[in-house]
Amino acid sequence: GGYLRAAYRPSKLGADWVKNLEFVARRDLLLQPEGPPESTDERRWTFGVNYWLGSSTALKAAFDTGRRAEKGEPAESFQAVRLQAVMGF
């Protein structure tokens, strides 16, 4: 498994609230080995926007879309919306 993430924060543009935005995109890939029970392969794209309230506090909104398949079964599509409030310390 693995992922690739890209983010852009327009810190030099526009008003102060625009400088606090961060646009993110992420590609996830999880390929399970043969044998374990409930071995599920998953491929997912996530697109989101973060609004930074401070250096360690943010509000996040993201949209996930992808496909997952159990071994020997047809793949299923899925979509989800995530809203989060995060604080690092």
Distance bins in CASP14 RR format, pairs under 12 A and 6 or more apart:
PFRMAT RR
TARGET T0000
AUTHOR 0000-0000-0000
RMODE 2
METHOD distances of the structure
MODEL  1
1 27 0 0 0 0 0 1 0 0 0 0 0
1 28 1 0 0 1 0 0 0 0 0 0 0
1 29 1 0 1 0 0 0 0 0 0 0 0
1 30 1 0 1 0 0 0 0 0 0 0 0
1 31 1 0 0 1 0 0 0 0 0 0 0
1 32 0 0 0 0 1 0 0 0 0 0 0
1 33 0 0 0 0 0 1 0 0 0 0 0
1 41 0 0 0 0 1 0 0 0 0 0 0
1 42 0 0 0 0 1 0 0 0 0 0 0
1 43 0 0 0 0 0 1 0 0 0 0 0
1 44 0 0 0 0 0 1 0 0 0 0 0
2 26 0 0 0 0 0 1 0 0 0 0 0
2 27 0 0 0 0 1 0 0 0 0 0 0
2 28 1 0 0 1 0 0 0 0 0 0 0
2 29 1 0 1 0 0 0 0 0 0 0 0
2 30 1 0 0 1 0 0 0 0 0 0 0
2 31 0 0 0 0 1 0 0 0 0 0 0
2 42 0 0 0 0 0 1 0 0 0 0 0
2 43 0 0 0 0 0 1 0 0 0 0 0
2 44 0 0 0 0 0 1 0 0 0 0 0
3 24 0 0 0 0 0 1 0 0 0 0 0
3 25 0 0 0 0 0 1 0 0 0 0 0
3 26 1 0 1 0 0 0 0 0 0 0 0
3 27 1 0 0 1 0 0 0 0 0 0 0
3 28 1 0 1 0 0 0 0 0 0 0 0
3 29 1 0 0 1 0 0 0 0 0 0 0
3 30 0 0 0 0 1 0 0 0 0 0 0
3 42 0 0 0 0 0 1 0 0 0 0 0
3 43 0 0 0 0 0 1 0 0 0 0 0
3 44 0 0 0 0 1 0 0 0 0 0 0
3 45 0 0 0 0 0 1 0 0 0 0 0
3 46 0 0 0 0 1 0 0 0 0 0 0
4 24 0 0 0 0 0 1 0 0 0 0 0
4 25 0 0 0 0 1 0 0 0 0 0 0
4 26 1 0 0 1 0 0 0 0 0 0 0
4 27 1 0 1 0 0 0 0 0 0 0 0
4 28 0 0 0 0 1 0 0 0 0 0 0
4 29 0 0 0 0 1 0 0 0 0 0 0
4 44 0 0 0 0 0 1 0 0 0 0 0
4 45 0 0 0 0 0 1 0 0 0 0 0
4 46 0 0 0 0 0 1 0 0 0 0 0
5 22 0 0 0 0 0 1 0 0 0 0 0
5 23 0 0 0 0 0 1 0 0 0 0 0
5 24 1 0 0 1 0 0 0 0 0 0 0
5 25 1 0 0 1 0 0 0 0 0 0 0
5 26 1 0 1 0 0 0 0 0 0 0 0
5 27 1 0 0 1 0 0 0 0 0 0 0
5 28 0 0 0 0 1 0 0 0 0 0 0
5 45 0 0 0 0 0 1 0 0 0 0 0
5 46 0 0 0 0 1 0 0 0 0 0 0
5 47 0 0 0 0 0 1 0 0 0 0 0
5 48 0 0 0 0 0 1 0 0 0 0 0
5 50 0 0 0 0 0 1 0 0 0 0 0
5 62 0 0 0 0 0 1 0 0 0 0 0
6 22 0 0 0 0 0 1 0 0 0 0 0
6 23 0 0 0 0 1 0 0 0 0 0 0
6 24 1 0 0 1 0 0 0 0 0 0 0
6 25 1 0 1 0 0 0 0 0 0 0 0
6 26 1 0 0 1 0 0 0 0 0 0 0
6 27 0 0 0 0 1 0 0 0 0 0 0
6 45 0 0 0 0 0 1 0 0 0 0 0
6 46 0 0 0 0 0 1 0 0 0 0 0
6 47 0 0 0 0 0 1 0 0 0 0 0
6 48 0 0 0 0 0 1 0 0 0 0 0
7 21 0 0 0 0 0 1 0 0 0 0 0
7 22 1 0 1 0 0 0 0 0 0 0 0
7 23 1 0 0 1 0 0 0 0 0 0 0
7 24 1 0 1 0 0 0 0 0 0 0 0
7 25 1 0 0 1 0 0 0 0 0 0 0
7 26 0 0 0 0 1 0 0 0 0 0 0
7 46 0 0 0 0 0 1 0 0 0 0 0
7 47 0 0 0 0 0 1 0 0 0 0 0
7 48 0 0 0 0 1 0 0 0 0 0 0
7 49 0 0 0 0 0 1 0 0 0 0 0
7 50 0 0 0 0 1 0 0 0 0 0 0
7 52 0 0 0 0 0 1 0 0 0 0 0
7 58 0 0 0 0 0 1 0 0 0 0 0
7 60 0 0 0 0 0 1 0 0 0 0 0
7 62 0 0 0 0 0 1 0 0 0 0 0
8 18 0 0 0 0 0 1 0 0 0 0 0
8 21 0 0 0 0 1 0 0 0 0 0 0
8 22 1 0 0 1 0 0 0 0 0 0 0
8 23 1 0 1 0 0 0 0 0 0 0 0
8 24 1 0 0 1 0 0 0 0 0 0 0
8 25 0 0 0 0 1 0 0 0 0 0 0
8 47 0 0 0 0 0 1 0 0 0 0 0
8 48 0 0 0 0 0 1 0 0 0 0 0
8 49 0 0 0 0 0 1 0 0 0 0 0
8 50 0 0 0 0 0 1 0 0 0 0 0
9 18 0 0 0 0 1 0 0 0 0 0 0
9 19 1 0 0 1 0 0 0 0 0 0 0
9 20 0 0 0 0 1 0 0 0 0 0 0
9 21 1 0 0 1 0 0 0 0 0 0 0
9 22 1 0 1 0 0 0 0 0 0 0 0
9 23 1 0 0 1 0 0 0 0 0 0 0
9 24 0 0 0 0 1 0 0 0 0 0 0
9 49 0 0 0 0 0 1 0 0 0 0 0
9 50 0 0 0 0 1 0 0 0 0 0 0
9 51 0 0 0 0 0 1 0 0 0 0 0
9 52 1 0 0 1 0 0 0 0 0 0 0
9 58 0 0 0 0 0 1 0 0 0 0 0
10 16 0 0 0 0 0 1 0 0 0 0 0
10 17 0 0 0 0 0 1 0 0 0 0 0
10 18 1 0 1 0 0 0 0 0 0 0 0
10 19 1 0 0 1 0 0 0 0 0 0 0
10 20 0 0 0 0 1 0 0 0 0 0 0
10 21 1 0 0 1 0 0 0 0 0 0 0
10 22 0 0 0 0 1 0 0 0 0 0 0
10 23 0 0 0 0 1 0 0 0 0 0 0
10 49 0 0 0 0 0 1 0 0 0 0 0
10 52 0 0 0 0 0 1 0 0 0 0 0
11 18 0 0 0 0 1 0 0 0 0 0 0
11 19 1 0 1 0 0 0 0 0 0 0 0
11 20 0 0 0 0 1 0 0 0 0 0 0
11 21 0 0 0 0 1 0 0 0 0 0 0
11 22 0 0 0 0 1 0 0 0 0 0 0
11 52 0 0 0 0 0 1 0 0 0 0 0
12 18 0 0 0 0 1 0 0 0 0 0 0
12 19 1 0 0 1 0 0 0 0 0 0 0
13 19 1 0 0 1 0 0 0 0 0 0 0
13 20 0 0 0 0 0 1 0 0 0 0 0
13 21 0 0 0 0 1 0 0 0 0 0 0
13 23 0 0 0 0 0 1 0 0 0 0 0
14 20 0 0 0 0 0 1 0 0 0 0 0
14 21 0 0 0 0 0 1 0 0 0 0 0
15 21 0 0 0 0 0 1 0 0 0 0 0
16 51 0 0 0 0 0 1 0 0 0 0 0
16 52 0 0 0 0 0 1 0 0 0 0 0
16 54 0 0 0 0 0 1 0 0 0 0 0
17 51 0 0 0 0 1 0 0 0 0 0 0
17 52 0 0 0 0 0 1 0 0 0 0 0
17 53 0 0 0 0 0 1 0 0 0 0 0
18 49 0 0 0 0 0 1 0 0 0 0 0
18 51 0 0 0 0 0 1 0 0 0 0 0
18 52 0 0 0 0 0 1 0 0 0 0 0
19 51 0 0 0 0 0 1 0 0 0 0 0
19 52 0 0 0 0 1 0 0 0 0 0 0
19 54 0 0 0 0 0 1 0 0 0 0 0
20 49 0 0 0 0 0 1 0 0 0 0 0
20 50 0 0 0 0 1 0 0 0 0 0 0
20 51 1 0 1 0 0 0 0 0 0 0 0
20 52 1 0 1 0 0 0 0 0 0 0 0
20 53 1 0 0 1 0 0 0 0 0 0 0
20 54 1 0 0 1 0 0 0 0 0 0 0
20 55 0 0 0 0 0 1 0 0 0 0 0
20 57 0 0 0 0 0 1 0 0 0 0 0
20 58 0 0 0 0 1 0 0 0 0 0 0
20 59 0 0 0 0 1 0 0 0 0 0 0
21 48 0 0 0 0 0 1 0 0 0 0 0
21 49 1 0 0 1 0 0 0 0 0 0 0
21 50 1 0 0 1 0 0 0 0 0 0 0
21 51 1 0 1 0 0 0 0 0 0 0 0
21 52 1 0 0 1 0 0 0 0 0 0 0
21 53 0 0 0 0 0 1 0 0 0 0 0
21 58 0 0 0 0 0 1 0 0 0 0 0
21 59 0 0 0 0 0 1 0 0 0 0 0
21 60 0 0 0 0 0 1 0 0 0 0 0
21 61 0 0 0 0 0 1 0 0 0 0 0
22 48 0 0 0 0 1 0 0 0 0 0 0
22 49 1 0 0 1 0 0 0 0 0 0 0
22 50 1 0 1 0 0 0 0 0 0 0 0
22 51 1 0 0 1 0 0 0 0 0 0 0
22 52 1 0 0 1 0 0 0 0 0 0 0
22 53 0 0 0 0 0 1 0 0 0 0 0
22 54 0 0 0 0 0 1 0 0 0 0 0
22 58 1 0 0 1 0 0 0 0 0 0 0
22 59 0 0 0 0 0 1 0 0 0 0 0
22 60 0 0 0 0 1 0 0 0 0 0 0
22 61 0 0 0 0 0 1 0 0 0 0 0
22 62 0 0 0 0 0 1 0 0 0 0 0
23 46 0 0 0 0 0 1 0 0 0 0 0
23 47 0 0 0 0 1 0 0 0 0 0 0
23 48 1 0 0 1 0 0 0 0 0 0 0
23 49 1 0 1 0 0 0 0 0 0 0 0
23 50 0 0 0 0 1 0 0 0 0 0 0
23 51 0 0 0 0 0 1 0 0 0 0 0
23 60 0 0 0 0 0 1 0 0 0 0 0
23 61 0 0 0 0 0 1 0 0 0 0 0
23 62 0 0 0 0 0 1 0 0 0 0 0
24 45 0 0 0 0 0 1 0 0 0 0 0
24 46 1 0 0 1 0 0 0 0 0 0 0
24 47 1 0 0 1 0 0 0 0 0 0 0
24 48 1 0 1 0 0 0 0 0 0 0 0
24 49 1 0 0 1 0 0 0 0 0 0 0
24 50 1 0 0 1 0 0 0 0 0 0 0
24 51 0 0 0 0 0 1 0 0 0 0 0
24 52 0 0 0 0 0 1 0 0 0 0 0
24 58 0 0 0 0 0 1 0 0 0 0 0
24 60 0 0 0 0 1 0 0 0 0 0 0
24 61 0 0 0 0 0 1 0 0 0 0 0
24 62 1 0 0 1 0 0 0 0 0 0 0
24 63 0 0 0 0 0 1 0 0 0 0 0
24 64 0 0 0 0 0 1 0 0 0 0 0
24 82 0 0 0 0 0 1 0 0 0 0 0
25 44 0 0 0 0 0 1 0 0 0 0 0
25 45 1 0 0 1 0 0 0 0 0 0 0
25 46 1 0 0 1 0 0 0 0 0 0 0
25 47 1 0 1 0 0 0 0 0 0 0 0
25 48 1 0 0 1 0 0 0 0 0 0 0
25 49 0 0 0 0 0 1 0 0 0 0 0
25 50 0 0 0 0 0 1 0 0 0 0 0
25 62 0 0 0 0 1 0 0 0 0 0 0
25 63 0 0 0 0 0 1 0 0 0 0 0
25 64 0 0 0 0 0 1 0 0 0 0 0
25 65 0 0 0 0 0 1 0 0 0 0 0
26 43 0 0 0 0 0 1 0 0 0 0 0
26 44 1 0 0 1 0 0 0 0 0 0 0
26 45 1 0 0 1 0 0 0 0 0 0 0
26 46 1 0 1 0 0 0 0 0 0 0 0
26 47 0 0 0 0 1 0 0 0 0 0 0
26 48 0 0 0 0 1 0 0 0 0 0 0
26 50 0 0 0 0 0 1 0 0 0 0 0
26 60 0 0 0 0 0 1 0 0 0 0 0
26 62 0 0 0 0 1 0 0 0 0 0 0
26 63 0 0 0 0 0 1 0 0 0 0 0
26 64 0 0 0 0 1 0 0 0 0 0 0
26 65 0 0 0 0 0 1 0 0 0 0 0
26 66 0 0 0 0 0 1 0 0 0 0 0
26 82 0 0 0 0 0 1 0 0 0 0 0
27 42 0 0 0 0 0 1 0 0 0 0 0
27 43 0 0 0 0 1 0 0 0 0 0 0
27 44 1 0 0 1 0 0 0 0 0 0 0
27 45 1 0 1 0 0 0 0 0 0 0 0
27 46 0 0 0 0 1 0 0 0 0 0 0
27 47 0 0 0 0 0 1 0 0 0 0 0
27 64 0 0 0 0 0 1 0 0 0 0 0
27 65 0 0 0 0 0 1 0 0 0 0 0
27 66 0 0 0 0 0 1 0 0 0 0 0
28 41 0 0 0 0 0 1 0 0 0 0 0
28 42 1 0 0 1 0 0 0 0 0 0 0
28 43 1 0 0 1 0 0 0 0 0 0 0
28 44 1 0 1 0 0 0 0 0 0 0 0
28 45 1 0 0 1 0 0 0 0 0 0 0
28 46 1 0 0 1 0 0 0 0 0 0 0
28 62 0 0 0 0 0 1 0 0 0 0 0
28 64 0 0 0 0 1 0 0 0 0 0 0
28 65 0 0 0 0 0 1 0 0 0 0 0
28 66 0 0 0 0 1 0 0 0 0 0 0
28 67 0 0 0 0 0 1 0 0 0 0 0
28 68 0 0 0 0 0 1 0 0 0 0 0
29 41 0 0 0 0 1 0 0 0 0 0 0
29 42 1 0 0 1 0 0 0 0 0 0 0
29 43 1 0 1 0 0 0 0 0 0 0 0
29 44 0 0 0 0 1 0 0 0 0 0 0
29 45 0 0 0 0 0 1 0 0 0 0 0
29 66 0 0 0 0 0 1 0 0 0 0 0
29 67 0 0 0 0 0 1 0 0 0 0 0
29 68 0 0 0 0 0 1 0 0 0 0 0
30 39 0 0 0 0 0 1 0 0 0 0 0
30 40 1 0 0 1 0 0 0 0 0 0 0
30 41 1 0 0 1 0 0 0 0 0 0 0
30 42 1 0 1 0 0 0 0 0 0 0 0
30 43 1 0 0 1 0 0 0 0 0 0 0
30 44 0 0 0 0 1 0 0 0 0 0 0
30 66 0 0 0 0 0 1 0 0 0 0 0
30 67 0 0 0 0 0 1 0 0 0 0 0
30 68 0 0 0 0 1 0 0 0 0 0 0
30 69 0 0 0 0 0 1 0 0 0 0 0
31 39 0 0 0 0 1 0 0 0 0 0 0
31 40 0 0 0 0 1 0 0 0 0 0 0
31 41 1 0 1 0 0 0 0 0 0 0 0
31 42 0 0 0 0 1 0 0 0 0 0 0
31 43 0 0 0 0 1 0 0 0 0 0 0
31 68 0 0 0 0 0 1 0 0 0 0 0
31 69 0 0 0 0 0 1 0 0 0 0 0
31 71 0 0 0 0 0 1 0 0 0 0 0
32 38 0 0 0 0 1 0 0 0 0 0 0
32 39 1 1 0 0 0 0 0 0 0 0 0
32 40 1 0 0 1 0 0 0 0 0 0 0
32 41 1 0 1 0 0 0 0 0 0 0 0
32 42 0 0 0 0 1 0 0 0 0 0 0
32 68 0 0 0 0 0 1 0 0 0 0 0
32 69 0 0 0 0 0 1 0 0 0 0 0
32 70 0 0 0 0 1 0 0 0 0 0 0
32 71 1 0 0 1 0 0 0 0 0 0 0
32 72 0 0 0 0 0 1 0 0 0 0 0
33 39 1 0 0 1 0 0 0 0 0 0 0
33 40 0 0 0 0 0 1 0 0 0 0 0
33 41 0 0 0 0 0 1 0 0 0 0 0
33 71 0 0 0 0 1 0 0 0 0 0 0
34 41 0 0 0 0 0 1 0 0 0 0 0
34 70 0 0 0 0 0 1 0 0 0 0 0
34 71 1 0 0 1 0 0 0 0 0 0 0
34 72 0 0 0 0 0 1 0 0 0 0 0
35 70 0 0 0 0 0 1 0 0 0 0 0
35 71 1 0 0 1 0 0 0 0 0 0 0
35 72 0 0 0 0 0 1 0 0 0 0 0
36 70 0 0 0 0 0 1 0 0 0 0 0
36 71 0 0 0 0 1 0 0 0 0 0 0
37 70 0 0 0 0 1 0 0 0 0 0 0
37 71 0 0 0 0 1 0 0 0 0 0 0
38 68 0 0 0 0 0 1 0 0 0 0 0
38 70 1 0 0 1 0 0 0 0 0 0 0
38 71 0 0 0 0 1 0 0 0 0 0 0
38 73 0 0 0 0 0 1 0 0 0 0 0
39 68 0 0 0 0 0 1 0 0 0 0 0
39 69 0 0 0 0 1 0 0 0 0 0 0
39 70 1 0 0 1 0 0 0 0 0 0 0
39 71 1 0 1 0 0 0 0 0 0 0 0
39 72 0 0 0 0 1 0 0 0 0 0 0
39 73 0 0 0 0 0 1 0 0 0 0 0
40 67 0 0 0 0 0 1 0 0 0 0 0
40 68 1 0 1 0 0 0 0 0 0 0 0
40 69 1 0 0 1 0 0 0 0 0 0 0
40 70 1 0 1 0 0 0 0 0 0 0 0
40 71 1 0 0 1 0 0 0 0 0 0 0
40 72 0 0 0 0 0 1 0 0 0 0 0
40 73 0 0 0 0 1 0 0 0 0 0 0
40 75 0 0 0 0 0 1 0 0 0 0 0
40 76 0 0 0 0 1 0 0 0 0 0 0
40 78 0 0 0 0 0 1 0 0 0 0 0
41 66 0 0 0 0 0 1 0 0 0 0 0
41 67 0 0 0 0 1 0 0 0 0 0 0
41 68 1 0 0 1 0 0 0 0 0 0 0
41 69 1 0 1 0 0 0 0 0 0 0 0
41 70 0 0 0 0 1 0 0 0 0 0 0
41 71 1 0 0 1 0 0 0 0 0 0 0
41 72 0 0 0 0 0 1 0 0 0 0 0
41 73 0 0 0 0 0 1 0 0 0 0 0
41 74 0 0 0 0 0 1 0 0 0 0 0
41 75 0 0 0 0 1 0 0 0 0 0 0
41 76 0 0 0 0 0 1 0 0 0 0 0
42 64 0 0 0 0 0 1 0 0 0 0 0
42 65 0 0 0 0 0 1 0 0 0 0 0
42 66 1 0 0 1 0 0 0 0 0 0 0
42 67 1 0 0 1 0 0 0 0 0 0 0
42 68 1 0 1 0 0 0 0 0 0 0 0
42 69 1 0 0 1 0 0 0 0 0 0 0
42 70 0 0 0 0 0 1 0 0 0 0 0
42 75 0 0 0 0 1 0 0 0 0 0 0
42 76 0 0 0 0 1 0 0 0 0 0 0
42 77 0 0 0 0 0 1 0 0 0 0 0
42 78 0 0 0 0 1 0 0 0 0 0 0
43 64 0 0 0 0 0 1 0 0 0 0 0
43 65 0 0 0 0 1 0 0 0 0 0 0
43 66 1 0 1 0 0 0 0 0 0 0 0
43 67 1 0 1 0 0 0 0 0 0 0 0
43 68 1 0 0 1 0 0 0 0 0 0 0
43 69 0 0 0 0 1 0 0 0 0 0 0
43 75 0 0 0 0 1 0 0 0 0 0 0
43 76 0 0 0 0 0 1 0 0 0 0 0
43 77 0 0 0 0 0 1 0 0 0 0 0
43 78 0 0 0 0 0 1 0 0 0 0 0
44 62 0 0 0 0 0 1 0 0 0 0 0
44 63 0 0 0 0 0 1 0 0 0 0 0
44 64 1 0 1 0 0 0 0 0 0 0 0
44 65 1 0 0 1 0 0 0 0 0 0 0
44 66 1 0 1 0 0 0 0 0 0 0 0
44 67 0 0 0 0 1 0 0 0 0 0 0
44 68 0 0 0 0 1 0 0 0 0 0 0
44 77 0 0 0 0 0 1 0 0 0 0 0
44 78 0 0 0 0 1 0 0 0 0 0 0
44 79 0 0 0 0 1 0 0 0 0 0 0
44 80 0 0 0 0 1 0 0 0 0 0 0
44 82 0 0 0 0 0 1 0 0 0 0 0
45 62 0 0 0 0 0 1 0 0 0 0 0
45 63 0 0 0 0 1 0 0 0 0 0 0
45 64 1 0 0 1 0 0 0 0 0 0 0
45 65 1 0 1 0 0 0 0 0 0 0 0
45 66 1 0 0 1 0 0 0 0 0 0 0
45 67 0 0 0 0 0 1 0 0 0 0 0
45 77 0 0 0 0 0 1 0 0 0 0 0
45 78 0 0 0 0 0 1 0 0 0 0 0
45 79 0 0 0 0 0 1 0 0 0 0 0
45 80 0 0 0 0 0 1 0 0 0 0 0
46 60 0 0 0 0 0 1 0 0 0 0 0
46 61 0 0 0 0 0 1 0 0 0 0 0
46 62 1 0 1 0 0 0 0 0 0 0 0
46 63 1 0 0 1 0 0 0 0 0 0 0
46 64 1 0 1 0 0 0 0 0 0 0 0
46 65 0 0 0 0 1 0 0 0 0 0 0
46 66 0 0 0 0 1 0 0 0 0 0 0
46 78 0 0 0 0 0 1 0 0 0 0 0
46 79 0 0 0 0 0 1 0 0 0 0 0
46 80 0 0 0 0 1 0 0 0 0 0 0
46 81 0 0 0 0 0 1 0 0 0 0 0
46 82 0 0 0 0 1 0 0 0 0 0 0
47 60 0 0 0 0 0 1 0 0 0 0 0
47 61 0 0 0 0 1 0 0 0 0 0 0
47 62 1 0 0 1 0 0 0 0 0 0 0
47 63 1 0 1 0 0 0 0 0 0 0 0
47 64 0 0 0 0 1 0 0 0 0 0 0
47 65 0 0 0 0 1 0 0 0 0 0 0
47 66 0 0 0 0 0 1 0 0 0 0 0
47 79 0 0 0 0 0 1 0 0 0 0 0
47 80 0 0 0 0 0 1 0 0 0 0 0
47 81 0 0 0 0 0 1 0 0 0 0 0
47 82 0 0 0 0 0 1 0 0 0 0 0
48 58 0 0 0 0 0 1 0 0 0 0 0
48 59 0 0 0 0 0 1 0 0 0 0 0
48 60 1 0 0 1 0 0 0 0 0 0 0
48 61 1 0 0 1 0 0 0 0 0 0 0
48 62 1 0 1 0 0 0 0 0 0 0 0
48 63 1 0 0 1 0 0 0 0 0 0 0
48 64 0 0 0 0 1 0 0 0 0 0 0
48 65 0 0 0 0 0 1 0 0 0 0 0
48 80 0 0 0 0 0 1 0 0 0 0 0
48 81 0 0 0 0 1 0 0 0 0 0 0
48 82 0 0 0 0 1 0 0 0 0 0 0
48 83 0 0 0 0 0 1 0 0 0 0 0
48 84 0 0 0 0 0 1 0 0 0 0 0
49 58 0 0 0 0 0 1 0 0 0 0 0
49 59 0 0 0 0 1 0 0 0 0 0 0
49 60 1 0 0 1 0 0 0 0 0 0 0
49 61 1 0 1 0 0 0 0 0 0 0 0
49 62 1 0 0 1 0 0 0 0 0 0 0
49 63 0 0 0 0 1 0 0 0 0 0 0
49 82 0 0 0 0 0 1 0 0 0 0 0
49 83 0 0 0 0 0 1 0 0 0 0 0
49 84 0 0 0 0 0 1 0 0 0 0 0
50 57 0 0 0 0 0 1 0 0 0 0 0
50 58 1 0 1 0 0 0 0 0 0 0 0
50 59 1 0 0 1 0 0 0 0 0 0 0
50 60 1 0 1 0 0 0 0 0 0 0 0
50 61 1 0 0 1 0 0 0 0 0 0 0
50 62 0 0 0 0 1 0 0 0 0 0 0
50 82 0 0 0 0 0 1 0 0 0 0 0
50 83 0 0 0 0 0 1 0 0 0 0 0
50 84 0 0 0 0 1 0 0 0 0 0 0
50 85 0 0 0 0 0 1 0 0 0 0 0
50 86 0 0 0 0 1 0 0 0 0 0 0
51 57 0 0 0 0 1 0 0 0 0 0 0
51 58 1 0 0 1 0 0 0 0 0 0 0
51 59 1 0 1 0 0 0 0 0 0 0 0
51 60 1 0 0 1 0 0 0 0 0 0 0
51 61 0 0 0 0 1 0 0 0 0 0 0
51 83 0 0 0 0 0 1 0 0 0 0 0
51 84 0 0 0 0 0 1 0 0 0 0 0
51 85 0 0 0 0 0 1 0 0 0 0 0
51 86 0 0 0 0 0 1 0 0 0 0 0
52 58 1 0 1 0 0 0 0 0 0 0 0
52 59 0 0 0 0 1 0 0 0 0 0 0
52 60 0 0 0 0 1 0 0 0 0 0 0
52 85 0 0 0 0 0 1 0 0 0 0 0
52 86 0 0 0 0 1 0 0 0 0 0 0
52 87 0 0 0 0 0 1 0 0 0 0 0
52 88 0 0 0 0 0 1 0 0 0 0 0
53 59 1 0 0 1 0 0 0 0 0 0 0
53 60 0 0 0 0 0 1 0 0 0 0 0
53 85 0 0 0 0 1 0 0 0 0 0 0
53 86 0 0 0 0 1 0 0 0 0 0 0
53 87 0 0 0 0 1 0 0 0 0 0 0
53 88 0 0 0 0 0 1 0 0 0 0 0
54 86 0 0 0 0 0 1 0 0 0 0 0
54 87 0 0 0 0 1 0 0 0 0 0 0
54 88 0 0 0 0 0 1 0 0 0 0 0
55 87 0 0 0 0 0 1 0 0 0 0 0
55 88 0 0 0 0 1 0 0 0 0 0 0
55 89 0 0 0 0 0 1 0 0 0 0 0
56 86 0 0 0 0 1 0 0 0 0 0 0
56 87 1 0 0 1 0 0 0 0 0 0 0
56 88 1 0 1 0 0 0 0 0 0 0 0
56 89 1 0 0 1 0 0 0 0 0 0 0
57 84 0 0 0 0 0 1 0 0 0 0 0
57 85 1 0 0 1 0 0 0 0 0 0 0
57 86 1 0 0 1 0 0 0 0 0 0 0
57 87 1 0 1 0 0 0 0 0 0 0 0
57 88 1 0 0 1 0 0 0 0 0 0 0
57 89 0 0 0 0 1 0 0 0 0 0 0
58 83 0 0 0 0 0 1 0 0 0 0 0
58 84 0 0 0 0 1 0 0 0 0 0 0
58 85 1 0 0 1 0 0 0 0 0 0 0
58 86 1 0 1 0 0 0 0 0 0 0 0
58 87 0 0 0 0 1 0 0 0 0 0 0
58 88 0 0 0 0 1 0 0 0 0 0 0
59 82 0 0 0 0 0 1 0 0 0 0 0
59 83 1 0 0 1 0 0 0 0 0 0 0
59 84 1 0 0 1 0 0 0 0 0 0 0
59 85 1 0 1 0 0 0 0 0 0 0 0
59 86 0 0 0 0 1 0 0 0 0 0 0
59 87 0 0 0 0 0 1 0 0 0 0 0
60 81 0 0 0 0 0 1 0 0 0 0 0
60 82 1 0 0 1 0 0 0 0 0 0 0
60 83 1 0 0 1 0 0 0 0 0 0 0
60 84 1 0 1 0 0 0 0 0 0 0 0
60 85 1 0 0 1 0 0 0 0 0 0 0
60 86 1 0 0 1 0 0 0 0 0 0 0
60 87 0 0 0 0 0 1 0 0 0 0 0
61 80 0 0 0 0 0 1 0 0 0 0 0
61 81 1 0 0 1 0 0 0 0 0 0 0
61 82 1 0 0 1 0 0 0 0 0 0 0
61 83 1 0 1 0 0 0 0 0 0 0 0
61 84 1 0 0 1 0 0 0 0 0 0 0
61 85 0 0 0 0 0 1 0 0 0 0 0
61 86 0 0 0 0 0 1 0 0 0 0 0
62 79 0 0 0 0 0 1 0 0 0 0 0
62 80 0 0 0 0 1 0 0 0 0 0 0
62 81 1 0 0 1 0 0 0 0 0 0 0
62 82 1 0 1 0 0 0 0 0 0 0 0
62 83 0 0 0 0 1 0 0 0 0 0 0
62 84 1 0 0 1 0 0 0 0 0 0 0
62 86 0 0 0 0 0 1 0 0 0 0 0
63 78 0 0 0 0 0 1 0 0 0 0 0
63 79 1 0 0 1 0 0 0 0 0 0 0
63 80 1 0 0 1 0 0 0 0 0 0 0
63 81 1 0 1 0 0 0 0 0 0 0 0
63 82 1 0 0 1 0 0 0 0 0 0 0
63 83 0 0 0 0 0 1 0 0 0 0 0
64 77 0 0 0 0 0 1 0 0 0 0 0
64 78 1 0 0 1 0 0 0 0 0 0 0
64 79 1 0 0 1 0 0 0 0 0 0 0
64 80 1 0 1 0 0 0 0 0 0 0 0
64 81 1 0 0 1 0 0 0 0 0 0 0
64 82 1 0 0 1 0 0 0 0 0 0 0
65 77 1 0 0 1 0 0 0 0 0 0 0
65 78 1 0 0 1 0 0 0 0 0 0 0
65 79 1 0 1 0 0 0 0 0 0 0 0
65 80 0 0 0 0 1 0 0 0 0 0 0
65 81 0 0 0 0 0 1 0 0 0 0 0
65 82 0 0 0 0 0 1 0 0 0 0 0
66 75 0 0 0 0 1 0 0 0 0 0 0
66 76 0 0 0 0 1 0 0 0 0 0 0
66 77 1 0 0 1 0 0 0 0 0 0 0
66 78 1 0 1 0 0 0 0 0 0 0 0
66 79 1 0 0 1 0 0 0 0 0 0 0
66 80 0 0 0 0 1 0 0 0 0 0 0
67 73 0 0 0 0 0 1 0 0 0 0 0
67 74 0 0 0 0 1 0 0 0 0 0 0
67 75 1 0 1 0 0 0 0 0 0 0 0
67 76 1 0 0 1 0 0 0 0 0 0 0
67 77 1 0 1 0 0 0 0 0 0 0 0
67 78 1 0 0 1 0 0 0 0 0 0 0
67 79 0 0 0 0 0 1 0 0 0 0 0
68 74 0 0 0 0 0 1 0 0 0 0 0
68 75 1 0 0 1 0 0 0 0 0 0 0
68 76 1 0 1 0 0 0 0 0 0 0 0
68 77 0 0 0 0 1 0 0 0 0 0 0
68 78 1 0 0 1 0 0 0 0 0 0 0
68 79 0 0 0 0 0 1 0 0 0 0 0
68 80 0 0 0 0 0 1 0 0 0 0 0
69 75 1 1 0 0 0 0 0 0 0 0 0
69 76 1 0 0 1 0 0 0 0 0 0 0
69 77 0 0 0 0 0 1 0 0 0 0 0
69 78 0 0 0 0 0 1 0 0 0 0 0
70 76 0 0 0 0 1 0 0 0 0 0 0
END
